[in-house]
Amino acid sequence: MLAPGLLSEVTNSMEQILEMELTHLNLLSVLEIAAILGSTLTALAAIGALIVGITTIKQRTLSDRREHWWKRARWAFELFLSENELKQEVGISALEYLAASELTGLDEAKLLNTVSGNMIGQTRIEEVRHESTAA
């Protein structure tokens, strides 16, 4: 038989060991959860950055395309307002082509229509109005 003091000492030691093991297990659980959350949040941040990057590229591309549309429109207007009949015909053709472009918004179509004396852009004005009411 064990002495009563020794039995109590062994029991206390076992309780301390058990407590340390539980604390160790709880700490591992917390660390595991933190690791999982950390990697999940990192993945979500990467996905968010990817979405922002794609959106930025799309907006930049549209902006560049619209800028080139305006450069072509200016060139076509200059031809259209020329004294030379051949240049005027080329200008009208270019303006008609630009009027049909998906980049031509309502304001652009109205401008084409006004400058051309209602010859160009009316169809696009109606299309844009229809698209905006359908949306």
RAQUI-V336835 format. One record per residue. N is the residue number from 1. RES is the residue in one letter. SS is DSSP state (H for helix, E for strand, C for the rest). OMEGA is omega in radians with two decimals (none if undefined). BURIAL is # if it has 9 or more other ideal C-beta (glycine too) atoms within 8 Angstrom, else .. Layout:
[[N,RES,SS,OMEGA,BURIAL] [N,RES,SS,OMEGA,BURIAL]]
This chain:
[[1,M,C,3.12,.] [2,L,C,3.10,.] [3,A,C,-3.09,.] [4,P,H,3.13,.] [5,G,H,-3.14,.] [6,L,H,3.11,.] [7,L,H,3.12,#] [8,S,H,3.13,.] [9,E,H,3.11,.] [10,V,H,3.13,#] [11,T,H,3.11,.] [12,N,H,3.13,.] [13,S,H,3.13,.] [14,M,H,3.10,.] [15,E,H,3.12,.] [16,Q,H,3.11,.] [17,I,H,3.13,.] [18,L,H,3.11,.] [19,E,H,3.12,.] [20,M,H,3.12,.] [21,E,H,3.12,.] [22,L,H,3.10,.] [23,T,H,3.11,.] [24,H,H,3.12,.] [25,L,H,3.11,.] [26,N,H,3.12,.] [27,L,H,3.09,.] [28,L,H,3.13,.] [29,S,H,3.13,.] [30,V,H,-3.14,.] [31,L,H,3.10,.] [32,E,H,3.12,.] [33,I,H,3.12,.] [34,A,H,3.13,.] [35,A,H,3.12,.] [36,I,H,3.12,.] [37,L,H,-3.14,.] [38,G,H,-3.13,.] [39,S,H,3.10,.] [40,T,H,3.13,.] [41,L,H,3.09,.] [42,T,H,3.12,.] [43,A,H,3.12,.] [44,L,H,3.10,.] [45,A,H,3.11,.] [46,A,H,3.11,.] [47,I,H,3.10,.] [48,G,H,3.12,.] [49,A,H,3.10,.] [50,L,H,3.12,.] [51,I,H,3.11,.] [52,V,H,3.13,.] [53,G,H,3.13,.] [54,I,H,3.12,.] [55,T,H,3.12,.] [56,T,H,3.13,.] [57,I,H,3.12,.] [58,K,H,3.14,.] [59,Q,H,3.14,.] [60,R,H,3.12,.] [61,T,H,3.12,.] [62,L,H,3.12,.] [63,S,H,3.12,.] [64,D,H,-3.14,.] [65,R,H,3.13,#] [66,R,H,3.10,#] [67,E,H,3.11,.] [68,H,H,3.07,.] [69,W,H,-3.12,#] [70,W,H,3.09,.] [71,K,H,3.11,.] [72,R,H,3.12,#] [73,A,H,3.12,#] [74,R,H,3.11,.] [75,W,H,-3.13,#] [76,A,H,3.09,#] [77,F,H,3.13,#] [78,E,H,3.09,#] [79,L,H,-3.11,#] [80,F,H,-3.11,#] [81,L,C,-3.14,.] [82,S,C,3.06,#] [83,E,C,-3.08,.] [84,N,C,-3.09,.] [85,E,H,-3.14,.] [86,L,H,3.11,.] [87,K,H,3.11,#] [88,Q,H,3.13,#] [89,E,H,3.09,.] [90,V,H,3.11,#] [91,G,H,3.11,#] [92,I,H,3.13,#] [93,S,H,3.14,.] [94,A,H,3.13,#] [95,L,H,3.09,#] [96,E,H,3.11,#] [97,Y,H,3.13,.] [98,L,H,-3.13,#] [99,A,H,-3.11,#] [100,A,C,-3.08,.] [101,S,C,3.06,.] [102,E,C,3.12,.] [103,L,C,-3.12,.] [104,T,C,3.09,#] [105,G,C,-3.10,.] [106,L,H,-3.13,#] [107,D,H,3.13,.] [108,E,H,3.14,#] [109,A,H,3.10,#] [110,K,H,3.11,#] [111,L,H,3.11,#] [112,L,H,-3.13,#] [113,N,H,-3.11,#] [114,T,H,-3.09,.] [115,V,H,-3.10,.] [116,S,C,-3.14,#] [117,G,C,3.13,.] [118,N,C,3.12,.] [119,M,C,-2.98,.] [120,I,C,2.98,#] [121,G,C,-3.09,#] [122,Q,H,3.13,#] [123,T,H,3.14,.] [124,R,H,3.09,#] [125,I,H,-3.13,#] [126,E,H,3.12,.] [127,E,H,-3.11,.] [128,V,H,3.10,#] [129,R,H,3.12,#] [130,H,H,3.13,.] [131,E,H,-3.10,.] [132,S,H,3.10,.] [133,T,H,3.12,.] [134,A,H,-3.08,.] [135,A,C,none,.]]
